[in-house]
Amino acid sequence: MTGLRALALATHPGPTVAVTAVAGLLALAAGVPADRAALVTAAVLAGQASIGWSNDWLDADRDRAVARADKPVVQGTVAPALLRTLALGSAAAAVVLSLLLGPLPGLLLLVLVASGWAYNAGLKRTVVSMLPYVTGFGALPAGVVAAAGSCLLSIYPSPRDRHRSRMPDSA
């Protein structure tokens, strides 16, 4: 297995691609302009990659102990330290990209990322293991739809804000 292929597999590509595609399609269906929909998609992709990489990094010792042959760390093609660096870097990218959409959509999209990290960090081994799924996947559509609305501090104005800037003053 090549290094790049191993890194891609460590993102857990099935769920990463599925969640990212759903977010992008939902953004377009909600009327999010194409440039903002691309930003939503990039933010979700960065967050999902960080969740996948953090999973393989945090579970490296456990995966080795149970001989998970499907894991790049167990195969020796990816070092846990590299996964940690990538997980933290892509989480930081997810924060920046999400918040570029504005505070509300940004925070809602980051609930998904935080939920995935909480699951990986140990909630998966508890009675409340479903909580990160419920909160994360509940926040995802809310964050995407919020990206279509007015977003203070956003560098990409919402459609409503674009419309307002074209309306004549009524004084």
C-alpha positions as CSV (number, residue, x, y, z in Angstrom):
1,M,0.0,0.0,0.0
2,T,1.4,3.4,-0.9
3,G,1.6,6.2,1.6
4,L,-1.0,8.4,-0.1
5,R,-3.4,5.5,-0.4
6,A,-2.9,4.6,3.2
7,L,-3.5,8.1,4.3
8,A,-6.7,8.2,2.2
9,L,-7.9,4.9,3.8
10,A,-7.2,6.3,7.2
11,T,-9.8,9.0,6.6
12,H,-12.4,6.3,6.5
13,P,-13.3,7.3,3.0
14,G,-16.8,5.7,2.8
15,P,-18.3,7.8,5.6
16,T,-16.1,10.8,4.8
17,V,-17.3,10.9,1.2
18,A,-20.9,10.1,2.1
19,V,-21.2,12.8,4.8
20,T,-19.4,15.4,2.6
21,A,-21.6,14.6,-0.4
22,V,-24.8,14.9,1.6
23,A,-23.6,18.2,3.0
24,G,-22.8,19.6,-0.5
25,L,-26.0,18.3,-2.0
26,L,-28.1,19.6,0.9
27,A,-26.4,23.0,0.6
28,L,-27.4,23.2,-3.1
29,A,-30.9,22.0,-2.4
30,A,-31.3,24.6,0.4
31,G,-30.4,27.3,-2.1
32,V,-26.9,28.0,-0.9
33,P,-25.0,29.8,-3.7
34,A,-22.4,27.7,-5.4
35,D,-19.4,29.5,-3.9
36,R,-20.8,29.1,-0.3
37,A,-21.9,25.5,-1.1
38,A,-18.3,24.8,-2.1
39,L,-17.1,26.3,1.2
40,V,-19.7,24.2,3.1
41,T,-18.4,21.1,1.3
42,A,-14.8,21.9,2.0
43,A,-15.5,22.6,5.7
44,V,-17.3,19.3,6.1
45,L,-14.6,17.4,4.2
46,A,-11.9,18.8,6.4
47,G,-13.9,17.9,9.5
48,Q,-14.6,14.4,8.3
49,A,-11.0,13.8,7.4
50,S,-9.9,15.0,10.8
51,I,-12.4,12.6,12.4
52,G,-11.1,9.6,10.4
53,W,-7.5,10.4,11.0
54,S,-8.1,11.0,14.7
55,N,-9.9,7.6,14.9
56,D,-6.9,5.7,13.5
57,W,-4.4,7.8,15.6
58,L,-6.3,7.4,18.9
59,D,-7.0,3.7,18.3
60,A,-3.5,2.8,17.0
61,D,-2.5,0.7,20.0
62,R,-5.9,-1.0,20.2
63,D,-5.9,-1.8,16.5
64,R,-2.4,-3.3,16.8
65,A,-3.4,-5.3,19.8
66,V,-6.4,-6.9,18.0
67,A,-4.4,-7.2,14.7
68,R,-6.8,-5.0,12.6
69,A,-5.2,-5.9,9.2
70,D,-7.4,-3.3,7.5
71,K,-5.8,-0.4,9.3
72,P,-2.8,1.4,7.8
73,V,-1.2,1.8,11.2
74,V,-1.2,-1.9,11.8
75,Q,0.1,-2.5,8.3
76,G,3.0,-0.1,9.1
77,T,2.2,2.2,6.2
78,V,1.3,5.2,8.3
79,A,2.7,6.3,11.7
80,P,0.3,7.4,14.4
81,A,2.3,10.6,14.8
82,L,1.6,11.6,11.2
83,L,-2.1,10.8,11.7
84,R,-2.1,13.0,14.8
85,T,-0.6,15.9,12.8
86,L,-3.0,15.5,9.9
87,A,-6.0,15.1,12.3
88,L,-5.1,18.3,14.2
89,G,-4.3,20.2,11.0
90,S,-7.5,19.2,9.2
91,A,-9.5,20.0,12.4
92,A,-7.9,23.5,12.4
93,A,-8.8,23.9,8.7
94,A,-12.4,22.8,9.5
95,V,-12.6,25.5,12.1
96,V,-11.4,28.2,9.8
97,L,-13.5,27.1,6.8
98,S,-16.6,26.6,8.9
99,L,-16.4,30.0,10.6
100,L,-15.9,31.7,7.2
101,L,-19.6,30.9,6.7
102,G,-20.5,33.0,9.7
103,P,-20.8,32.3,13.4
104,L,-24.1,30.3,13.4
105,P,-23.4,27.9,10.5
106,G,-19.8,27.7,11.5
107,L,-20.6,26.6,15.1
108,L,-23.3,24.2,13.9
109,L,-20.9,22.5,11.4
110,L,-18.2,22.3,14.2
111,V,-20.7,20.5,16.4
112,L,-20.4,17.6,13.9
113,V,-16.6,17.7,14.1
114,A,-16.6,17.9,17.9
115,S,-19.1,15.1,18.1
116,G,-16.9,12.8,16.0
117,W,-13.8,13.6,18.0
118,A,-15.7,13.0,21.3
119,Y,-16.8,9.6,20.0
120,N,-13.2,8.7,19.0
121,A,-11.8,10.0,22.3
122,G,-13.8,7.5,24.3
123,L,-17.5,8.0,24.1
124,K,-17.7,5.0,21.7
125,R,-17.0,2.8,24.7
126,T,-19.8,4.1,26.9
127,V,-23.5,3.8,27.3
128,V,-23.9,7.3,25.6
129,S,-22.0,6.2,22.4
130,M,-25.0,7.3,20.3
131,L,-25.0,10.8,21.6
132,P,-22.2,12.1,19.2
133,Y,-24.2,10.7,16.3
134,V,-27.4,12.3,17.4
135,T,-25.8,15.7,18.1
136,G,-23.4,15.7,15.1
137,F,-25.8,14.6,12.5
138,G,-28.6,16.8,13.9
139,A,-26.3,19.8,13.7
140,L,-25.2,19.1,10.1
141,P,-28.4,20.0,8.2
142,A,-29.0,22.9,10.6
143,G,-25.5,24.2,9.8
144,V,-25.9,23.8,6.1
145,V,-29.3,25.5,6.1
146,A,-27.9,28.3,8.3
147,A,-25.3,28.8,5.6
148,A,-28.1,29.9,3.2
149,G,-29.3,32.6,5.6
150,S,-27.9,35.8,6.8
151,C,-24.4,35.4,8.3
152,L,-22.9,38.2,10.3
153,L,-19.1,38.3,9.9
154,S,-19.2,36.0,6.8
155,I,-16.8,36.9,4.0
156,Y,-19.3,35.3,1.7
157,P,-22.6,37.2,2.0
158,S,-25.8,35.2,2.0
159,P,-28.3,35.6,-0.8
160,R,-30.5,37.7,1.5
161,D,-27.6,40.1,2.2
162,R,-26.7,40.3,-1.5
163,H,-30.3,41.3,-2.2
164,R,-30.4,43.9,0.5
165,S,-27.2,45.5,-0.9
166,R,-29.0,46.0,-4.2
167,M,-32.2,47.5,-2.8
168,P,-32.4,51.3,-2.9
169,D,-32.5,53.2,0.3
170,S,-36.0,54.3,1.4
171,A,-35.3,57.7,3.1
